[in-house]
Amino acid sequence: MYGNWVIAKGSSIGGRHIEDNSPCQDSNGVFFNLEMDYGIAIVSDGAGSASHSDLGSKIVVDKGIELLNEIFSKISFQELIQKEQIEVDSFFIEFYKLLYKKFEEYSLENNLSIKSLAATSIIVVFSKSGLICSHIGDGRAGYQDFDNNWYSVLEPFKGEEANQTIFITSDIWEQPNEFIRTIKVNNQIQSFTLMSDGCESATFELNRFNDETQLYERLNNPYPKFFNPNVAILRELATSGKSSEEIDDLWLKFLHNGNSKFESEIDDKTLILGTLIINVSNA
């Protein structure tokens, strides 16, 4: 348990990497600060074309959590979410510049090309009072309000070519506002999710055929028929006394072959799902 939240997280290797005998290039992490009542969830998807992107995704997660906790010792999450959007945007641009420096340090210390560490980043900082989602690259993220409605909070960056996106190691720093995208939700939430693109077809409504135009429309809608049952299961697991480690083990098995889309997915699959639960003792 993470305070009054139950959170499932996991990264499952995709079929393509199993065939190639290569490592899972996704990483994930969750941290919760009980005293200051905020949590951090991060998902990173290493670039398939980068030789050490599994290391890059781990840097995003480990150093991202470390840096944000340092920053939130000076300004609270509750203070940040009350600021104007332009100030929140600037906050995360400066954060990502610090994170990029960690990539530079790691590449020099280990004699690696920084481009070989290419990875995306999705960060959700959350509390019951709201959340902020900031990202570089693709993937999906969303939240559930107290009226049980689900909303997206991330528009994935898509390049001109199929499956093309950007990474924290890309040449984005002359105009970071174009590539670092941040959305804040200053309303109470009861659940949230974030994921790499290997999970999106199983969890989001991505397109719909328009009978009038006879064309497919691109959508970005969290699929309630996926999320609502899984939120209920997480709450049941928490109330039954399952530990966070046990929940993560079950979640990882679910991501591996819990439905036909997960089972057939060739890409790595990372999915974090958290939901608020009251009057449950910490596991």
Secondary structure, DSSP 8 states (H G I E B T S, - for coil): -BTTEEEEEEEE--HHHHHHT----EEEEEEEETTTTEEEEEEEEB-TTSTTHHHHHHHHHHHHHHHHHHHTTTS-HHHHHTS-HHHHHHHHHHHHHHHHHHHHHHHHHTT--GGGG-B-EEEEEEETTEEEEEEESS-EEEEEETTS-EEE-------SSTT----TTSS-TTSGGGT-EEEEE-S-EEEEEEE-GGGHHHHEEEEEEETTTTEEEEEEEE-HHHHHHHHHHHHHHHHTT--HHHHHHHHHHHHHHSSHHHHH--S-EEEEEEEE-SS----
